[in-house]
Amino acid sequence: MSDMPVPGKKKITLETVTVTLPSGAVKERRVVHPGHAVAMLPIDGDFCYLERQYRFAVGEWIYEAPAGTIDPGETPEETAYRELIEETGMAAETLIHRGKIYPAPGYTDEVIYLFEARGLSPSDAYGMDEDEQIEVVKVSLCEMEEMILDGRIIDAKTICLAYHHFRGQTGL
């Protein structure tokens, strides 16, 4: 086993492991360790707040739920509270846990913890990261569902949050 930092990314490492597959075959695989993250769907009555953000890896502006990486020593709830303020300028009175997802289990062990954020109020307790270009967009929950159906929202964590919201499932 070897753990190698990814150049320019202080939180991401790449590990080469030898695994025995269920068939008994022994293979070498690589696992990306980016750290765990949170995603929040801020809801205000019949509306929610999404971000329109440029994602260089796909070369597009996309709509997505606010999200961020869990810092060492933080709980998912603490991260969700902090990231919501950093990215939207809003604090949540209540965070409702909506489960967790593995966004790409074929090559990474990343877990994203999902939350609904309610009881929103303005806050400047944390500032936005200097490298982020984010436009906060208020949309009706009905429009969010339409945006998923017509392909304007294609971000997996956002679609999972919407599913849990509309189905009322906790994911626990």
Buried (B, 14 or more C-beta within 10 A) or exposed (E): EEEEEEEEEEEBBBBEEEEEEEEEEEEEEEBBBBBBBBBBBBBBEEBBBBBEBEEEEEEEEBBBBBBBBBEEEBEBBBBBBBBBBBBBBBBBEEBBBBBBBEBEEEEBBBBBBBBBBBEBEEBEEBEEEEEEEBEBEEBEBEBBBEBBEEEBBBBBBBBBBBBBBEEEEEBE
